[in-house]
Amino acid sequence: MMHCEMCQPEASNLGWIVAFIMNNQNMRAKPNTADAERAVRPLETGRTAAPSVFPRWKYRFDLAFIVLTLPFWLPLMLCLGLLIFCLDPGPILFRQQRIGYRGKPFTCLKFRTMKTGAEPGAHEALLDRLIGAEAPMTKLDNLGDPRLIPLARILRASGLDELPQLFNVLRGEMSLVGPRPCTPFEYERYTPAQRGRSNVPPGLTGYWQVNGKNTTTFAQMIEMDLHYANHFSPWMDLSILFRTIPALLAQVSALQAPADNSTIE
């Protein structure tokens, strides 16, 4: 029998979603105690300190967008959960600690696209090389990562594997738009200035994602994230959301192109 903590929310109706939001609004500025003990201490960035809670307009913007699109994403999530279980029986969701707003850790949700028990060593080694390299941030997926389950490349390129992060948004741990949430391993390697990207909530999509993403270098990604952190606004968020679909379609279309084995992986 399939078991996962999110099966109940996925099968619920709009009334449950509203109750979920109301019950979790107080958690937006209060990280889990156990996670807080494992947090990586944020460093001073030399910039104006970020407010202790999300801007109110940002959470309201996210909430309105999620509720209005509920008839689309909720059935899609149910179908994807069933598909993943059929393709590779096991947990439907992948949970990983990420660094969020103001350097606070949280549990990030994704649909599982790797085989159960896959080791993160390959990704961490790649990241170590990319941080100091002037090379595009092409994913391991492009070279046929053996850890992936069937159809994983399509799910990841289309961003469908990140749909469960809508629940992170509802809990106030993420926003629809913002820098991608990094892992503690990555955060520890940031300079104080680079940690300024956590002065805004992490997002499902962002300025970097619609401006080149895996064709950019690590330094360019950080530069774009800092640009967003210093200039984000409702109009900027709306523009990024509208540009996200074409960007994702371009990523899926690029899957047909042969992998460039000269890219650092």
One Martini backbone bead per residue (centre of mass of N, CA, C, O) as a GRO file, in nm:
protein
  265
    1MET     BB    1   0.097   0.036   0.023
    2MET     BB    2   0.076   0.362  -0.015
    3HIS     BB    3   0.315   0.596   0.144
    4CYS     BB    4   0.249   0.944   0.239
    5GLU     BB    5   0.225   1.253   0.387
    6MET     BB    6   0.076   1.392   0.115
    7CYS     BB    7  -0.184   1.233   0.039
    8GLN     BB    8  -0.396   1.394   0.191
    9PRO     BB    9  -0.363   1.675   0.059
   10GLU     BB   10  -0.402   1.575  -0.239
   11ALA     BB   11  -0.712   1.464  -0.168
   12SER     BB   12  -0.817   1.727  -0.107
   13ASN     BB   13  -0.991   2.010  -0.060
   14LEU     BB   14  -1.029   2.344  -0.038
   15GLY     BB   15  -1.090   2.345   0.266
   16TRP     BB   16  -0.823   2.217   0.353
   17ILE     BB   17  -0.635   2.432   0.238
   18VAL     BB   18  -0.735   2.666   0.410
   19ALA     BB   19  -0.673   2.532   0.684
   20PHE     BB   20  -0.373   2.498   0.633
   21ILE     BB   21  -0.304   2.796   0.610
   22MET     BB   22  -0.410   2.894   0.888
   23ASN     BB   23  -0.228   2.689   1.060
   24ASN     BB   24   0.061   2.810   0.908
   25GLN     BB   25   0.111   3.119   0.940
   26ASN     BB   26   0.286   3.111   1.213
   27MET     BB   27   0.543   2.958   1.059
   28ARG     BB   28   0.699   3.168   0.882
   29ALA     BB   29   0.903   3.265   1.145
   30LYS     BB   30   0.909   2.942   1.252
   31PRO     BB   31   1.124   2.718   1.290
   32ASN     BB   32   1.220   2.424   1.344
   33THR     BB   33   1.401   2.333   1.611
   34ALA     BB   34   1.575   2.105   1.492
   35ASP     BB   35   1.660   2.265   1.241
   36ALA     BB   36   1.788   2.510   1.384
   37GLU     BB   37   2.026   2.342   1.509
   38ARG     BB   38   2.127   2.276   1.193
   39ALA     BB   39   2.198   2.542   1.112
   40VAL     BB   40   2.342   2.780   0.919
   41ARG     BB   41   2.511   3.047   0.987
   42PRO     BB   42   2.466   3.353   0.915
   43LEU     BB   43   2.608   3.610   0.733
   44GLU     BB   44   2.732   3.898   0.674
   45THR     BB   45   2.672   4.121   0.375
   46GLY     BB   46   2.645   4.452   0.397
   47ARG     BB   47   2.344   4.465   0.407
   48THR     BB   48   2.039   4.510   0.453
   49ALA     BB   49   1.840   4.376   0.658
   50ALA     BB   50   1.618   4.143   0.669
   51PRO     BB   51   1.323   4.077   0.740
   52SER     BB   52   1.171   3.846   0.963
   53VAL     BB   53   0.944   3.863   0.746
   54PHE     BB   54   0.753   3.843   0.503
   55PRO     BB   55   0.614   4.004   0.273
   56ARG     BB   56   0.281   4.040   0.252
   57TRP     BB   57   0.239   4.057  -0.057
   58LYS     BB   58   0.380   3.789  -0.128
   59TYR     BB   59   0.190   3.589   0.015
   60ARG     BB   60  -0.072   3.690  -0.118
   61PHE     BB   61   0.012   3.640  -0.405
   62ASP     BB   62   0.062   3.335  -0.377
   63LEU     BB   63  -0.217   3.254  -0.268
   64ALA     BB   64  -0.388   3.351  -0.506
   65PHE     BB   65  -0.249   3.179  -0.725
   66ILE     BB   66  -0.297   2.898  -0.601
   67VAL     BB   67  -0.608   2.906  -0.579
   68LEU     BB   68  -0.667   2.971  -0.886
   69THR     BB   69  -0.485   2.696  -0.977
   70LEU     BB   70  -0.597   2.438  -0.833
   71PRO     BB   71  -0.752   2.278  -1.072
   72PHE     BB   72  -0.470   2.207  -1.200
   73TRP     BB   73  -0.244   2.106  -0.980
   74LEU     BB   74  -0.387   1.885  -0.813
   75PRO     BB   75  -0.447   1.665  -1.030
   76LEU     BB   76  -0.155   1.655  -1.133
   77MET     BB   77  -0.028   1.550  -0.869
   78LEU     BB   78  -0.186   1.285  -0.853
   79CYS     BB   79  -0.083   1.169  -1.123
   80LEU     BB   80   0.223   1.184  -1.061
   81GLY     BB   81   0.224   1.007  -0.812
   82LEU     BB   82   0.123   0.752  -0.958
   83LEU     BB   83   0.343   0.737  -1.173
   84ILE     BB   84   0.590   0.707  -0.984
   85PHE     BB   85   0.494   0.446  -0.847
   86CYS     BB   86   0.486   0.278  -1.113
   87LEU     BB   87   0.787   0.323  -1.203
   88ASP     BB   88   0.888   0.341  -0.871
   89PRO     BB   89   0.853   0.189  -0.607
   90GLY     BB   90   0.779   0.413  -0.339
   91PRO     BB   91   0.843   0.704  -0.261
   92ILE     BB   92   0.707   1.000  -0.385
   93LEU     BB   93   0.874   1.172  -0.195
   94PHE     BB   94   1.126   1.424  -0.158
   95ARG     BB   95   1.337   1.499   0.122
   96GLN     BB   96   1.511   1.817   0.192
   97GLN     BB   97   1.746   2.010   0.316
   98ARG     BB   98   1.716   2.366   0.320
   99ILE     BB   99   1.784   2.702   0.248
  100GLY     BB  100   1.633   2.992   0.352
  101TYR     BB  101   1.522   3.247   0.499
  102ARG     BB  102   1.789   3.383   0.654
  103GLY     BB  103   1.925   3.080   0.679
  104LYS     BB  104   1.686   2.887   0.715
  105PRO     BB  105   1.574   2.579   0.766
  106PHE     BB  106   1.412   2.328   0.551
  107THR     BB  107   1.168   2.112   0.411
  108CYS     BB  108   1.193   1.998   0.093
  109LEU     BB  109   0.974   1.934  -0.181
  110LYS     BB  110   0.956   1.642  -0.400
  111PHE     BB  111   0.954   1.454  -0.655
  112ARG     BB  112   1.066   1.147  -0.713
  113THR     BB  113   1.363   1.087  -0.952
  114MET     BB  114   1.508   0.876  -0.776
  115LYS     BB  115   1.644   0.627  -0.651
  116THR     BB  116   1.647   0.457  -0.383
  117GLY     BB  117   1.941   0.563  -0.215
  118ALA     BB  118   2.069   0.789  -0.346
  119GLU     BB  119   2.362   0.952  -0.386
  120PRO     BB  120   2.504   1.295  -0.344
  121GLY     BB  121   2.809   1.302  -0.431
  122ALA     BB  122   2.801   1.389  -0.732
  123HIS     BB  123   2.671   1.668  -0.686
  124GLU     BB  124   2.886   1.783  -0.489
  125ALA     BB  125   3.127   1.762  -0.680
  126LEU     BB  126   3.012   1.943  -0.901
  127LEU     BB  127   2.971   2.197  -0.729
  128ASP     BB  128   3.265   2.243  -0.648
  129ARG     BB  129   3.353   2.302  -0.945
  130LEU     BB  130   3.145   2.533  -1.028
  131ILE     BB  131   3.207   2.763  -0.825
  132GLY     BB  132   3.513   2.804  -0.975
  133ALA     BB  133   3.379   2.807  -1.262
  134GLU     BB  134   3.356   2.888  -1.627
  135ALA     BB  135   3.075   2.709  -1.639
  136PRO     BB  136   2.809   2.558  -1.715
  137MET     BB  137   2.510   2.442  -1.527
  138THR     BB  138   2.502   2.144  -1.603
  139LYS     BB  139   2.347   1.858  -1.567
  140LEU     BB  140   2.368   1.519  -1.507
  141ASP     BB  141   2.127   1.432  -1.685
  142ASN     BB  142   2.279   1.477  -1.973
  143LEU     BB  143   2.458   1.190  -1.901
  144GLY     BB  144   2.288   0.964  -1.774
  145ASP     BB  145   2.187   0.926  -1.486
  146PRO     BB  146   2.156   0.624  -1.304
  147ARG     BB  147   1.959   0.740  -1.064
  148LEU     BB  148   1.728   0.756  -1.250
  149ILE     BB  149   1.415   0.740  -1.335
  150PRO     BB  150   1.175   0.706  -1.535
  151LEU     BB  151   1.116   1.026  -1.680
  152ALA     BB  152   1.293   1.229  -1.513
  153ARG     BB  153   1.394   1.436  -1.722
  154ILE     BB  154   1.114   1.554  -1.784
  155LEU     BB  155   1.028   1.634  -1.498
  156ARG     BB  156   1.274   1.828  -1.451
  157ALA     BB  157   1.261   2.013  -1.704
  158SER     BB  158   0.946   2.096  -1.642
  159GLY     BB  159   0.909   2.112  -1.309
  160LEU     BB  160   0.713   1.886  -1.190
  161ASP     BB  161   0.889   1.793  -0.937
  162GLU     BB  162   0.813   2.088  -0.780
  163LEU     BB  163   0.509   2.104  -0.697
  164PRO     BB  164   0.521   2.038  -0.380
  165GLN     BB  165   0.626   2.338  -0.313
  166LEU     BB  166   0.346   2.462  -0.266
  167PHE     BB  167   0.346   2.375   0.037
  168ASN     BB  168   0.584   2.555   0.116
  169VAL     BB  169   0.434   2.814   0.050
  170LEU     BB  170   0.190   2.776   0.244
  171ARG     BB  171   0.401   2.762   0.497
  172GLY     BB  172   0.626   3.000   0.442
  173GLU     BB  173   0.914   2.880   0.309
  174MET     BB  174   0.816   2.992   0.034
  175SER     BB  175   0.802   3.103  -0.303
  176LEU     BB  176   0.730   3.138  -0.627
  177VAL     BB  177   0.954   3.370  -0.615
  178GLY     BB  178   1.308   3.297  -0.635
  179PRO     BB  179   1.561   3.164  -0.522
  180ARG     BB  180   1.701   2.884  -0.501
  181PRO     BB  181   1.723   2.630  -0.281
  182CYS     BB  182   1.981   2.548  -0.093
  183THR     BB  183   2.216   2.366   0.044
  184PRO     BB  184   2.423   2.338   0.307
  185PHE     BB  185   2.671   2.269   0.136
  186GLU     BB  186   2.653   2.529  -0.038
  187TYR     BB  187   2.629   2.753   0.183
  188GLU     BB  188   2.916   2.702   0.311
  189ARG     BB  189   3.054   2.817   0.023
  190TYR     BB  190   2.975   3.091   0.072
  191THR     BB  191   2.993   3.407   0.073
  192PRO     BB  192   2.875   3.674   0.231
  193ALA     BB  193   2.755   3.802  -0.030
  194GLN     BB  194   2.607   3.543  -0.140
  195ARG     BB  195   2.404   3.527   0.111
  196GLY     BB  196   2.208   3.755   0.005
  197ARG     BB  197   2.000   3.556  -0.140
  198SER     BB  198   1.849   3.507   0.155
  199ASN     BB  199   1.680   3.794   0.166
  200VAL     BB  200   1.487   3.601   0.020
  201PRO     BB  201   1.268   3.392  -0.072
  202PRO     BB  202   1.245   3.104  -0.196
  203GLY     BB  203   1.183   2.945  -0.523
  204LEU     BB  204   1.047   2.787  -0.799
  205THR     BB  205   1.111   3.053  -0.937
  206GLY     BB  206   1.321   3.288  -1.139
  207TYR     BB  207   1.545   3.501  -1.275
  208TRP     BB  208   1.746   3.277  -1.356
  209GLN     BB  209   1.545   3.069  -1.490
  210VAL     BB  210   1.467   3.308  -1.725
  211ASN     BB  211   1.812   3.364  -1.779
  212GLY     BB  212   1.944   3.050  -1.865
  213LYS     BB  213   2.055   2.891  -1.629
  214ASN     BB  214   2.237   2.620  -1.753
  215THR     BB  215   2.407   2.852  -1.932
  216THR     BB  216   2.526   2.943  -1.670
  217THR     BB  217   2.708   3.045  -1.420
  218PHE     BB  218   2.753   3.067  -1.092
  219ALA     BB  219   2.811   3.374  -1.083
  220GLN     BB  220   2.559   3.455  -1.249
  221MET     BB  221   2.349   3.344  -1.058
  222ILE     BB  222   2.420   3.520  -0.815
  223GLU     BB  223   2.378   3.792  -0.957
  224MET     BB  224   2.073   3.747  -1.014
  225ASP     BB  225   1.981   3.698  -0.723
  226LEU     BB  226   2.074   3.978  -0.616
  227HIS     BB  227   1.900   4.143  -0.802
  228TYR     BB  228   1.633   4.040  -0.693
  229ALA     BB  229   1.678   4.109  -0.387
  230ASN     BB  230   1.695   4.435  -0.469
  231HIS     BB  231   1.410   4.438  -0.688
  232PHE     BB  232   1.163   4.321  -0.588
  233SER     BB  233   0.821   4.272  -0.715
  234PRO     BB  234   0.512   4.224  -0.829
  235TRP     BB  235   0.588   4.270  -1.132
  236MET     BB  236   0.832   4.084  -1.138
  237ASP     BB  237   0.690   3.825  -1.055
  238LEU     BB  238   0.484   3.821  -1.289
  239SER     BB  239   0.692   3.813  -1.518
  240ILE     BB  240   0.830   3.547  -1.433
  241LEU     BB  241   0.584   3.362  -1.449
  242PHE     BB  242   0.530   3.411  -1.758
  243ARG     BB  243   0.836   3.309  -1.837
  244THR     BB  244   0.843   3.010  -1.737
  245ILE     BB  245   0.704   2.836  -1.950
  246PRO     BB  246   0.897   2.889  -2.191
  247ALA     BB  247   1.150   2.792  -2.035
  248LEU     BB  248   1.053   2.496  -1.992
  249LEU     BB  249   1.004   2.425  -2.291
  250ALA     BB  250   1.301   2.465  -2.370
  251GLN     BB  251   1.413   2.239  -2.190
  252VAL     BB  252   1.257   2.004  -2.316
  253SER     BB  253   1.357   2.050  -2.607
  254ALA     BB  254   1.670   2.009  -2.527
  255LEU     BB  255   1.661   1.694  -2.483
  256GLN     BB  256   1.711   1.626  -2.796
  257ALA     BB  257   1.984   1.708  -2.755
  258PRO     BB  258   2.298   1.648  -2.746
  259ALA     BB  259   2.536   1.592  -2.534
  260ASP     BB  260   2.801   1.773  -2.372
  261ASN     BB  261   3.102   1.629  -2.278
  262SER     BB  262   3.264   1.906  -2.205
  263THR     BB  263   3.102   1.944  -1.970
  264ILE     BB  264   3.080   1.997  -1.655
  265GLU     BB  265   2.995   1.709  -1.405
   0.00000   0.00000   0.00000
